[in-house]
Amino acid sequence: MKHILVLGATSAIAQAFCRARATPGARFWLMGRNEARLRIVADDLMARGAAAADVRAIEPGNFSSLKTAVEEGFRVNGRFDLFLAAQGSLPSQDLCEGDPGLLSKFFQASAVDIMQAALLVADKFEHQGDGACVILGSVAGDRGRRTNYVYGAAKSALETFCEGLRQRLEPASPVILVKPGPVDTPMTAHLQKNALFSSPEKVAVAIMSAIQRRAAVVYAPFYWRWIMMLIKILPRRLVKRLRA
Amino acid sequence: MIGHEKTFYSWGGKVTSGSHGEELVWRGDPLPAGARPRLAHGLGRSYGDSCLLNDGCIVETQRMDHLIAFDSATGVVRCEAGCTLAKLLEFCVPRGWFIPVSPGTKFVTMGGCVANDVHGKNHHRAGSFGCFVTRFGLRRSDGAERECSPENHADLFRATIGGLGLTGIILWVEVRLKPIRSPFIRQRTEPLRGINAFFEVARREEAHFDYSVAWLDATHAGTPRGVFIAGNHAEENHAPHFPRSSPRCSVPLTLPDFVLGAWSIGLMNAGYYAANALHWGESRVGYDGFFYPLDAVAHWNRAYGKKGLAQYQFVVPMEFGPEALRETLGKAQAARQASFLTVVKLFGAIPSPGLLSFPRPGVTVCFDFPHLGASTERLLDDLDRTVFACGGALYPAKDARMSRESFERSFPRHREFKELIDPACSSNFARRTGLTA
């Protein structure tokens, strides 16, 4: 697990994961929206002992910039052992309901970009004969909720996408969907923290163990599997009257 | 920058009112706009109100924690101000380097270590944290980032070390680490009896140890007793050491006030003494246990109840040491105020570059009282009289009450410092002591 390709490398979870993997010989290809921030992440990984950390700024919705960056990554590094897609945001549900432009922008960056990147990577992995795909979903994708169903919809789109891609890349490449519960990151800075919040470092550990086990869908922390199992079997008649 | 209304706490249980939190996640980001005064806030481990600001904008830095560069040949590391000592230790100890000066907890940020010019058990040999800072990045309210070092913006360099966060927002810090050959400490403990022993043993042993401190049982009636604890980094690496990245256990909620009463504090102090008395002499301990014993319990401050704790740390010149210790101890006992953790340490003569640096040659004593309201305030006022009669000073990082007069007596270079305060910065401490409006 030395060559790592990341989309959304400035995300707190992606950073925590990369830091833990920044050992001598590790090579990172970091893609994201903000070049100055990507540069900060890259310097951090280099200081920790990584052999290389290159950055490429991707404009959301600009497929050619994404394609160039992915292809260049494969050309420079030769191969990748892992593709991690952590790009995404948590939009305000209220604003999305009133602003169609915002809704499509959000979907572009948090779902479409990721699928496009994963498809580019899938071609390469098929050719390579190995490589793991890790995509960050969310427990919010398991069931729609009044307060964040736009966010949840993007995450559940990724889940269905992963299911199909997993079939396509089986058995050479595992496709792993990681569904964290709420995590204390800049994305959730405006939310009131409670005992359910986890840390990016814990999610990073869960991702690593999922890769080693070649798991298909993992919840992080693990107990969300049981919580979401209960929530998923709640009858729709009851759920539609919930307000949370 | 992500802003929202938020209440901030200091470790001693002080709170803000009317403050707004803004997270600074990336060092290139602009600072919050607007006319409200601002203050950087890391992990809020200052005890008093130097890390708090009412009706202002508190810039939270703990997510700004990237490493920027590390030179494995010289041990010079540059990292962002929100990086904690815990994270830095996790990085540098396996590579054979250690933090040059460690306070009593590793859950503090690098920015906080600079702003308070923290000291540790090795002050007699090494000086304060500021002595190892080679340069740092400071963003002032004019928007520009300045790289400050002894050569470059030397005035801001001296003002920011120990400057309580008032000279701007520290973005990154570069320090010289210290080479080690093992994560273990060869520790030596020795019983102390009588006030003079605290000075004689320390002076005798100091030459042999990098680290030394004395714990005093302030609840013990009769001849004062304590434990002298000293150590050196072990020479050889015998076994792997797995430090705690997070506390082992936690005080989940604020305990009722009676839990840490005089009686229970006395019992715990006697227990600590008895535990040490079982094995005087040398032993090998991990660095976590030696430097950061209290870090094993998260939120230990909650054990002090709703009113929190009142830390009181002062330094007096060496010649007044025994007298000041005897008098303050007597006053605390006469007031029936039990101090949970009392520490005595001799400071060395290595000067800090900081204008407002607290450590200075002499002896420092730190008391740790549960806050009982007016009676505690009266006692602390009384202790002030002893400290200032001896020409001493109080430590801002642990203070929530010193007056402007006490501050100015403690820090004779306050006028020089005032000139360098960033006009947009303030804190509750600075307002009380007349540093800012």
Chai-1 contact restraints between the chains, C-beta under 6 A:
chainA,res_idxA,chainB,res_idxB,connection_type,confidence,min_distance_angstrom,max_distance_angstrom,comment,restraint_id
A,A36,B,G28,contact,1.0,0.0,6.0,A-B,restraint_1
A,R37,B,W26,contact,1.0,0.0,6.0,A-B,restraint_2
A,I40,B,H66,contact,1.0,0.0,6.0,A-B,restraint_3
A,D43,B,I68,contact,1.0,0.0,6.0,A-B,restraint_4
A,D44,B,H66,contact,1.0,0.0,6.0,A-B,restraint_5
A,D44,B,L67,contact,1.0,0.0,6.0,A-B,restraint_6
A,A47,B,L67,contact,1.0,0.0,6.0,A-B,restraint_7
A,A47,B,A69,contact,1.0,0.0,6.0,A-B,restraint_8
A,A47,B,F70,contact,1.0,0.0,6.0,A-B,restraint_9
A,P186,B,V25,contact,1.0,0.0,6.0,A-B,restraint_10
A,A189,B,I2,contact,1.0,0.0,6.0,A-B,restraint_11
A,A189,B,E23,contact,1.0,0.0,6.0,A-B,restraint_12
A,H190,B,H4,contact,1.0,0.0,6.0,A-B,restraint_13
